[in-house]
Amino acid sequence: MRSKINLLIFKDFVRSSNFGGFLLFLCVIVSLMVANTTLAVPLQHLLDGKLGFENGFIHLNYSLSMWINDGLMAIFFLLVGLEIKREIVEGELSSPKKAILPIIAAVGGAVVPALIYIGLNSGSETAGGWGIPMATDIAFALAVISLLDKRVPSSLKIFLAALAIVDDLIAILVIAIFYSSGINYGYLGLAGVGMAILIAMNLFNVKNPYLYLIPGVFIWYFIHHSGIHATIAGVLVAMTLPTNSTDETSPLERLEHALVRPVNLLIIPIFAFANTNITFQREMIEGLASPLGLGISLGLIFGKPIGIVATSFICSRFGIGQLPEKSGMAHMVGLGMLAGIGFTMSIFISILSFGNPIFIEEAKLSVLVTSTVAGLLGFVILKLSGRSKN
């Protein structure tokens, strides 16, 4: 009897939104352990191994790590794009009244960390990493706040989700504009043709969401070769899927529901495992106190909450927007701290920021350490804030 109950509890946990966060954390721990054993070299050989094919017309022969970072993560960005469009059409970003505070808070939470990083790294080899502390890991942040359950107002969770969606949009724009290589306009034009096909499908009310993925694959290929980072293709494809503001399930919502579990339980854990295999070295530990490390850590731990809390306070003070219902400034500080969990997006931007592998590893380590600290501090602050309201 007890074993059946335990099995049911385990099944419920696997089906819950928290399981994705647990699996992600587990993959990080396993990856770090492997990277600091004799298995580190074989793992790196595996990630560097080439997969695919190429000839005079098609070039698709890349390392496994590139397929993960540019291929699988395009699916992650597709899901992000679907979430952004749904929120704009029918969610927390669907009207100026709803959207104004999360948008302004997200901008503040992105600009202040970037300025802190630039202030510490301006003119140095690591100056290009200013986008790293701007990002929030929406999955991890929401997983942590979900652990608090009824200790925090439900409106705060909705606000965090809306803020994180805008934060993702800012990160996407930063990647597209600042972290892409030289533009090949021929391939970009072909990607434009693919987008025109998708828009036409939307106009002709094509309702099968999976049909949109066929041109999407070609758009991914063309954008990858255009010099713009390939993951942007996922967002562009997402924006063409039909949706509505009614109770009827739209093609966008169908695809979003189909992608949530594969992305959270497979793609993000694979990305985490492949990109957190950090072999600890003394220089890297010392790098936590370098301008690179401090720029990331201070940006995420202090810049994020300062930017979010300051803009939220100013907006609420002047009647531009209202704080989430039943929430005070202490809740906003805790929420701002959770937004300092950069993880997936910050590690992704770290890979794009530097050509020097040492800088990339130092950045990853800083993101890991800082995101853990930010998550713990945010959890404690919100837990204490919840108690103080009772």
N, C-alpha and C positions, 0 to 999 in steps of 0.2 A: 504494500500500500504506500509506504513512504517513498519507495523508488519511483512509483507512478507519479506521485505528487512532485518529486524532484524533477522528473522528466517533463512534466507540464510546465513547471516554473522555468526550466531551461528553454523549452520551446517558446514560451512567452517572451523571454529575454531575447532570443534570436530574432523574433519578429519585431521587437521594439526598435525605436529610433536610436536607442543608446548602444545597440550592438555594433553598429557601424563604427562608432567612436572607440569602442573597446577593441574591435578588430584592427583598426588603424593604429592604436597605441601598441597592440601586440606585435604588429608587423615592424613598427619602429624599434621595439626592444630586440626582437629577433635579428633584424638587420644590423643593429649596432653590435650585438654579440658575435654574429658571423664575421663582421668586418674586423673584429679584433681577435680572430683565431686564424689558424692555418687555412681556413676555407675562404679567406678574403681574396686571395689571388684567383682561385678558380671562379669565384663569383664575378670578379671584375672581367675575367676572360669571357664569361657567359654574356655579360652585359655588353661587352665590346664586339661580340660575334655578329657577323653580318647575316641578315635575313632578307629575302626578296629576290628580285631579278632586275636586269636592265638590258636595253638594246639601243638601237639608234634613235628610237622614238620615246620609249618609256624608261624612266629612271626611278626605280623603287628598290634599291639595294642599300639598306641602311643597318646600322647597329641595332641590337635589341633595345638598348636604352633610348635610342632616338624614336623607335616605334612606340615605346611607352610614353615618352615626353611629348611627342608631336602627334602620335596616332591615337592612343588610348585617351590622352588628355583632351583631344578634340571632342571626344564623346562627353567628357566631364563638362567642357565648356558649352556643348550643346544643351546639356541639362541646365546649366546656369542660365543660358540664354532663354530657355523655355520658362524658367522661373521668373526671370526679369520681365518678359513679355506678359506673363499671366498677372503679375503684380501691377503692371502698368494698366492693363485692360480692366481687371476686376478686383484687384487686391489693395494693399496698403499704399500703392503709388497711383491709384486710379483717379484721384482728384487732388487739386492743389492743396486743399485743407489737410488731407491725409498725408500727402507726400512731402510738404515743405520742411517739417522738422527732421525726419529721417535723412532727407537729401542734404540739408545744410549740415547736420551733425556728421554725416558720412564724409562730406567734403572737408570739414574741420579735422576729422579723425584721420584724413589722408594727408592733408597739407602740413600739419604740425610735425608729424613724424619725419616727413621728407625734409622739412627745413632743419630739423635737429640733425639728421644724417648729413645733409649738405654742409651745415656749419662745422661739423667735425671732420669731414672728408674732402672739402673743397680744394681743388688743385692737386689732389693726390691720385695715385693709380686706382684707388677704390671709389673715386667720385661717382662712377656710373651706377653704383648700387643704391641710389636714392629711392628707387621704387620698392625696395625690399620691405621696409617697415610700414609701407602704406597699406598693406593687404590684411584682410581678416579671413580666417578660415571659418566659413559659415557652419560647416558640419560640426567641427569641434566646439565652437562657441555655443551653438544651440544644444549640443549634447550635454555640456556642462550645466547650462541653465535649466535643462530638463531634469537634471538630478535633484534640483531644489524643489521641484513639483509645486505644491501650493504655498511654499514659503515666500514666493515672489508673485506679484500680480501677473495675471495672464497677459495683460496689456504690454507688460515689459518684454515678454517673449516675442510678441508680434512686432514690437518696435525694433528689437534686435534683429529679427528676420528681415524687416524692411531695410534697416540700416545696412545689414550685411549684403543685401541684394544690390543696393546702390554702390556699396564698396566694391563689389565684384565688377560692376559696370565701369567704375573708375579704373580698376586694375586692368580690365580688358582694353580700355582706351589707351592707357599708359603703355601696355605691351605692344599694341598695334602701331602707336605713333613713335615711341622712343626705343623700343627693343626689337625692332625689325631691321633687317639689312637692306642694302640697296634694292630699289624697286625694278622689277622686270615688267614693263607695261604690256608686253605681249601676253604673258601668262595672266596678268591682272585683267586684261580685256576678256580672256577666255572665262575667267572666274565670273566676270560681269555677265557674260552670256548665260552661264549656269544660273546666276541669280535671277536673270530675266525670266528664265524658264520656271523657276520656283514661284516667282511673283504671278506669272500667268496661271500656274496651277491653282494658286490661292484665289485669283479672280474668277476662275472657272469652277470654283467651289469643289476642288478635289479633296475629299474627306479622309482618304486613307493616309494616315500619317507616315507610313513606311515608304510610300511612293516618293515622298520628299527626300528620302535618304539616298535615292539613286543618283539624282543630280548632285546631291550633297557630297558624295564620294569624289566626284570629278572636281567640284569646287575646292575640296580639301587639297587635291593634287595640284591644281593650278595655283592656289594661294601659297602652298608650300614652296613651289618653284618661283613664285613672284618676288619673294624676299620678305613678305609680311608673314609673321609667325602663323603656322598652319592651324593652330588651335582657334584662331579668330573665325575660321570657316564654320566651326560648330555654332558660334553665336549668330552668324549671318543666316545660316540655315534655319535656326530656331525662330528668327524674327519673321520668317515667311509662313510659318504654320498657322492655319486658321484657329481662332479662339473666339469666345463670346463672354458676355457678362451675365448669362442666364444659368439656370441649374442644369441645363443639358450639357453632357460631357462632350467637350470639343476635341478635334484631332490633336491639338496641342496638349491637352490634359491627358489624353490616352497615351501619347508618346512619353510624356513626363512621368506618368505612373509606371510605364514599362521600364523606364531607365533608372528610376530612383534606387532600386535594390542592386542591380548590376554595378552601378557607379559607386554606391556607398560600400558595398560588400566585396567588390572585386577590383574595380579600376583604381580607386583611391588607395586601397591597401597595397596593390601592386606598385603604384607610383611611390608610395612611402617606403616600401621595402627596397626598391631599386635606387632611391635617392637619399636614403639616410644610412647607407653602409659606409659610415665614417670610421676610418682607422685612427684612433686617438694618437696624437703626437704632442710632444711638449710644446712645440711652436703653436699648435692650434689652440691649446688651452690658454697660452699666453695671448693668443689672438683675441680672446674674449675681452681683454682690456685695451685692445688696439682701437684706433679710430673707426675701423670697419665694424668690429664687434660692439663697441659702445654706441655707434650710430644706430645699429639695429636694435640693441637691447633698450637703450634710452628712448628710441623712437617708439617701440612697441609698448613698453611698460609705462612711460610717462607721456609721450607724445599723443598716443591714441586717446587715453582718458582725458587729457587736458583739452585736446581739440574737440572731443565729443561733448564734454561737460560744459566747456566755455561757450560753445555755439548754442547748446541747448538752453543754457541759462540766459544768454542774451536774447534768444528768440522768445522764450517764455516771458521774460521781463518786459519786452516791448510788444507782446501780443501777436508776434508773427506766427507762433505755433504753441501748442500745449504739450506739456510733458505727458507721458503715458498715464492713464487713469490709475489712481491710488499709488502713484510712484513719487518719490521725493528725490532730492539731489544725491542722497546717499545711494539710492538705487542706480542713478545714472553713473555714479563713480564706479560701482561694481560692474555695470554693463560696459562702460568704457574700458575697464580692465579686461573683460572677456573679449572685447574687440581687439585686444593686443595679442590674441592667439593668432599668429600669422600662419604658421605651419605650411599647409599645402601650397597656397598661392605664393607665400613668401619664399619658400624653397624653389618653387618654379621660377620666380623672377630672379633668384640668386643664380640659377643655371644660365639664364639669359644675360646676366649683367657682366660676367667676367670671362675672360679667356684664360686666365691663370687658374689652374686647378686648386692651388692652395687657397686662393681667395674664396673660391666656391665652397670648399670644405669648411673654412672658417665661418663663412656666412651661414651655412647649413647648421653648424654647431650652435652658433649664436641664436638662430631662429628656434632650434629645438629647446635650448635652455630657457630662453626668454618666454617662449610660448607656454612652457610648463609652469614657470613662475607666474605669468599673467593669469593663467587658468586657475591656479590655486588661490591667488589673491582675489580674483573676481568672485570665486565661489564663496570664500570666507566673508568678503564684504557684503555680498548679497544675502548670505545666510544670517548675518548679524542685522542687516537692514530689515529683513523679514521679521526677525524676532522683535525688533524695536517697534514695528507697526502693530504688533498684537497686544 
